[in-house]
Every structure is written in C-alpha cells, then in structure tokens.
Amino acid sequence: MKKFFVSLLATALVFFTLVFTIGTLTRNKADEFRVAMVTDFTDVNDGSFNQACYEGGKEWCKNNHIPFNYYKPSSISVAERIKSITLAIDRGYDVILCPGYALGEAIAEVAPKHPDVYFIGLDITAEDFPEHFIMTDNICVFNYHEEVAGYLAGYAAVKEGFTRLGYVGGMPAAQVIRFGYGYIQGIDDAAEELKKNVDVEYVYGGQFFGDSEIHKYVDNLYKVDKTEVIFSCGGSIYTSIALAAKENNGYMIGVDSDQAPIIDRDYKEGICITSAMKGIKQTVIDKLEELYFQHIWKKGINDLGLVSSEEPEKNYVQLPLENWRLKNFTIEDYKKLIEEIMNGSKIVVDDIENHPVVSQYTKVNYRGSIK
C-alpha cells in the first residue's frame, strides 16, 4: 500500500477536480487493505450514526474478506482520538473511517504524517478542522444535507396530523442545527399549506446521550406542554426521549438511521413514527467499494443529498420506506415532496446562523440548552 501510494503521488493522475484514480490494488493480498473505524463521543451501539458507520464497514469488509476493527477512545478528548487513530495505523490499518465532527482535529493532526493511509470522514465540515488547515490528498470527507432530512420529517409529521411538536438536539454542532432548522422549515411549510396552527418546543440536551435530567425535561414536554411528537437528534440521547414517550403515550422521530426497530424492541412498539435518515451505512459501503475495486478516491469535502424522487431509497437523506408508519402522509406524498425539493418548487435553506423565518401558523419556542 505504501509503494502504491507513493506511485500515486508521483504520477499525479487527477481527473476533473476531486476524483482521481489510484492505481492497481493487489486484491489477492487482503493484508494490504485493512479497514478500521474510530468512534467520537459514543460507542458503535449508539443506535445512530456511529452504529451505521460500523455496520457499513463491517458488512463490506466481511463480504470482501478484508480485516476490520474499531477503536473507541478512552475519553472524549482530541488527544485520545489521536491516540486511537495512531494505534489503528500502528496495527496496520490503512483505511480509517472517522464518523463525527469531533474527529476533525484528530484527522488534521494524524493524516499529514501518514500520507499512505486513507481517511474517510463522515459528518465533518470545513469548520471542524483547525483554522488554516490545508486538506491533504489522503482525506475525503462526506457531509449530508441534514436540513433536507429534517425538513422531510417535519413536513411529514404535520401532514400526519401533529400540531404540538418538539425538537431535542444533542449539542448545537452544525449538523444538529441543520437537522433542527430543516425540521422547523418542513413543519412551517406543511402548516401553511394546511392553514393549521402548530407549536414547536426547540431545545438542545448539551450532550449526545440520555440521562435522568434530560428524561425529566422531556417528560415535562409530553406531560405539561402536551407535546405530541419529539424529533430526537443527538445519538443515544434518544434513550431519554423514547422512555418519556413510552411513559406518556407520546411519539418520537428518530435520526441518522431507522431507529424504529430499536425503539420497538427496547421501549414500546409504534412510538417511533419515522426517522430523519442519513445514508451513512451506504456511504461507507459505496466509498470502500470505489476505493478498493474502482480505484476512485474523492479527496476533499463532498456533499451528499437527494438523487431520486422515484427511488427515494437511493437518496443520502431520506425517511425509511421499509418501515413506513405514516397513514395520512403516504409514500406517494413523500415522493412528490422530494420531487418538489429537487426541482426547486420547495426551497430548504441551509443557514445555521439565523433561526428559520416562519409563517403566522408556526410558533417556535427556542429554549436554549438543558445543560
């Protein structure tokens, strides 16, 4: 792999702007292509994007007889993330999967020192790297139009009949804000079309996991504020929302992956009405496939979003079709909505600096952070 990468740099075969071929891999030597994953705040069983990344990497590697492992930093610090990435490299892993914005600084520290190692980042924006950092050729990052995923969920929830909605994000990182602000935009567009008044409680948990304090706050949203459905957007923070929903006969919306099966199993069947999904698992599979078999490496920062209205399961931001639970908002309605976003008749703004502008039908109460 090292000789191969040096050859790559020497020949500098670059096509278009970001996509270039990377020579011929010796596929009969699996030990020359080894994939590792490093987690950020939570573990690979978080029921969210860490788990989706892990499942994608593990599945692809198993199918192609490639060694795979994951590393969880001992604490949530940049130093420990750097240590975990370095450990993976020292153990011979030359493709590193890095899901989550918190890994940006660690990648910036390690990648330039190991030009023969490939870093695939997920959910990492330019702002998550240190200021003035120059992206090296061995880094490719994939981001998602979370505002579109949030929009789809918010629009669907109001069309389904909910008028008292909530949003509980993790920490106010760019990705979490885009989910939330897209959610507000979708809620407002649907409310305006229906000429129906809706109320939204909007808050951040201050962390990406649930606990008794967050549960108490969410319980109050259901019990006192009469919130009907809450969009849980913060990794395993969903545990507090799901428990409160179960106790109050409420509903929730999942995030990143289809969380309904997990919620059904661990809390109460049917309370997760849909999930604002990002195609993280599919991204990992697709990009490993491209790297190993097609010799394509998309260096730099790449954005992924909608690609099809007729086959919405191919989109990198979507609602789950396989586990469709909405009754008033149908799959045909969903496809039509995607088409309207793709052709520009519905606009979803990705601004995270300003609260979304809403109509007279929507009232949003921004509550800051629980912690």
N, C-alpha and C positions, 0 to 999 in steps of 0.2 A: 504493500500500500504506500509506503514512504517513497519508494522508487517511482511508483506510478504518479504520485502527486508532484514530485519534482519534475517529471516529464511533462506533466500538465502545465506547470508554471513556465517551463522552458519554451513550450510550443505556443502557449497563449492563444489557443483556438477559441475565440469568442464569437458567438453568433448573436445578432440583434443587439440587445443591451445587457440583459441579465442572464440569458440562458446560454450555456455553453456545454460542449461535450467534454467528457472527462477520460477519454481513452478506453482501453480494454481491460476489464477486470478479469482476473483469473478466477472464474466462478467455481472451478473444481477444488479450490483451496478455501474452504469456509473460514479457516482461522485468519484469513486476510481481510475479512469483513465481519466485524463484530459490533453489535449494537448495544448501547447502554442508555438508560434513562436516569435523569436526576430530578427529584421532586423539589417543589418550592416550599410552601407552608405546610402542606398536609401529606398524607400517605397515598398510596395507589388505590386504596379502597375508599376514597372520599366520595364516591358516587357522582363525581363531577369530572372536570377536565383532566385531572391527574390520572384518574382511572381510565378515561377514554384513551389518553395517550399510551398508557401502559398496555391496555388491551390491544390497541393497534400495533404497537411494536412487538408484543409477544406473539400475536397471531401471525404477522407477516414473517417473523423470524422462524417460528415453528414450521410454517408451510414451506420455507425455503432452506431449512436445515442450517440456520445461522445462529451462532451463540447470542444470547440476550440476557441482560441482567438489569436491575435497577438499584439506585443508591439514594438513600434518604439521609440528608444532612442531620447531624445530631442536634442542631438547634437552628432557629430561623435567623441566621446571620449570613452576611456576604462571605465572611471568612470560611464558614462551614460549607457553604455551597461550592466555593472554590476548592476546598479540600475534597469534597465528594467527586467533583468533575475530574480533578487531578488523579484521584485514586482510580477512577474508571479507566483513565488513559494509561496509567502505570500498569494496569492489569491487562492491557492490550486491546481495549475497546477503542475503535477508531471512528465510530459514528455515535454522536451523543445527542439524545433527544432532551430538549430543555423546555418543558411546558411552564409558562407563567412569567409575568413581568418581573418578578423578583430575581430571576436568574440573569437579567440583562447585564448587571455589573460583573457577575462572575464570568460570564462568557467573554466580556470585554477584557478581562484580566488574563484568562487562560488561552483563548483562541489564537492570539498573535504569537504565542510561544510554541504552539503546536500546529504549524501550517499543514501538516499531513493528516489532521483529524477534522472530520466534518461535524459542524454544529447545526442542528435543525432546531430552531426556536419556534415556539408556538405562543401566541398572545403576548408578544414582546414588541413594543413600539420603539421608534427612534428615541423618544423621551426617556425610555427605560435604560438606555445606555448612557455612560458618562458623557458629559458635555465635551465636544470636540473629538469624540472617539471616531476614528475612521474605520469603517467596516472592512474587515479583511475578507479575502476571497473564499475562505473556508466557513463562512457564516451565511446561512439563509434563514430568514425569519418569515413566518406566515401569520398574518393577522386576519381578523374576521370583521365583517360589518355587523357588529353586535347590535347597533341601533336598528338594523332591519329585523333581526331575530326578536328583539324586544317589541318592536312595532307589531309584528305578526301576532305575538302573544297578547298584547294589549288590545288590539283591534278585535281579535277573536273572542276575548273574554267579554267585552261589551256587547258584541253581536250575539253572544250566547245568552245574554240577559243580566249580567252582573252590573251593578251600579255603584257599589261600595268596594273599592279595590285598594290593595296595599302593595308596597314595594319595600323589601328588606334586602339591601345590598350588603356585601361584606365590607371591604374598605373602599373608599372612593378613588380607586385607580381608574385610569382612562377607560378600560374595558367595562368595568362595572357601571361607570357613569353612562357610557354609550348604551348599554342594555337598558338602564333605567330611563334615560331621556327618550329612547326609542319607544319604550313601553308607554310613556306619557303621550307621545305623539299618536300612537296607534289608538289609545283609549279616546283621545280627543276627536280624531277623525271619525271613529265609529259613533261616538256620542253626538257629534254634529249631524251626521247622516241620519241618525235615528231621532234627532231633536229630543234627546233624553239627558237629564242632569246626572252627572256622575261625580263622586268624591274619591280622592286618592290620598292615602297616607304614605309619605315617602320618607324612609329613614335608612341609615347605614348602621350595621352592627358594630363596626370598628374592628372586626376580626373575621376570619374565614372558617370559623367553627361555632357550633352552638353550645350554649351553656345555660345555667339556671336564670341568669339575669336577662338574657335575650329571650328565653322562653317566657318569662314573666311579662316582658314588654309586649311580645306578640300575642300572648294570651289576652292581654288588655285590649289589643286591637280588635280581636274577634269578639270579646265579651262586652266591652264598654263602647267601643266605637262602631260596633256592628259591621266590621269589615267582613266581606263575604269571601273574597279570594285574595291571596297574597302571592306575589311573584318573589320567590326565594332565589337570590342571585349572589351567592358567595360560598362556593364549595360546600363543605359539610355543615355550613350554617343551617342548611335545610332541616337538620335534625330537630332544631327548636321550633321551626315553623310547622313541620309535619306533626309533631307532638301536640302543639297548640290547636292545630286544625282538627286533629282527631278528638281532642277533648271538648271542642266547641262546635262540632258538626260543621266545620268550615271547609274551605277548599284552598288549594295552592297550585302554583305553576312552578315547574322545575326549570333547571338551567343546564346548559352545556351538552348534556346527553339526555336521553329519555329516562327520567327518574321515576316514572310511574311504577315500573316493576319493583323497584326498591321500596318505594313508599307503600305499595300494596302489601308487600311482604312484612315490613317492619312496623307499620303503623295501622293503616286502615285502607281497605280496598276502595278505589274510586275517588279518593280525595285529591289526587293529583290529576287535574283536568287536561293538562298539556305541558309541554316543556319548550322553552326557547333554546333551540339546539344550535351548536356549532359542530361542524363536521371534523372534529379533532381526530377521532379514530381513523376516519377515511383519509384525512390529510397525511397522517403518518404512514399509512399503507401505500398511498399513491406516491409519496415522495421517496420512500425507501425503494419502491418498485422502479421509479425513474432513475434513481442513483445507481442501483445495482444492475438492472437489466438494460436500460436505455442510455445510461451514461450521461444523464442530464442533471445539471446542478444549477438551481436558480438562486444565485448569490444575491445578497441584499435583502430588502424588505419587500414582501409581496402581500397583496390584499386578496382575500377570498370572500365571495358573496353569493349572489343569485346567478344561476346559469340556465335554469329552465323552469317554465311555468307548467308545461305539460308533464314533466317528470320531476316534481319538486323534491323527490328523494335524492336527486343528484346535486342539490344545492348545498353550499357550505354553511348556510344559515337557513334554518327551517323549523317547522313543527313536525312532530313524529306522525307519520302516516300509519305505521303498522299498529299503533295503539291509539287510534283516533277515538276520543271520548266525547267530543263536542256534538251536540244534537241540532241546535239551531244554526250554528255556523258549520256548513258542510264542507267536504273536501273540494267540491266544485267551487264553492265560495272562496276557499283558500287558494285554489289555482287562479281564479280570476283576480284576487288581490295581488298575487305575485306578478301576474302579467301587468297589472296597473303600475306596480312599482318599477318593473323593468322597462316599461315604455314611457315612464315619466309622468303619467297622469296622476300618480300619487308620489309626493316627494317626502323622503325621510332625511332629515337633517342630522349630520354627524357632529354638530357643535357640542363640545362638552364644557365650554366656558360660561355659557348662559343657559338658564332654565328655558325649556321649550315654551314658545308662545302658544297659548291655548285659547279656545273659544269661550263664549259665555256659558257653555254647557258643562265645562270642566273646572272643578276646583281642586287644586293640588296643595296639600299641606306639607311643606318641607320641614322635617323635624330634626335635621342635623344627624348626629350620631348617638347611638345608645351608650357607647363607651368612648 
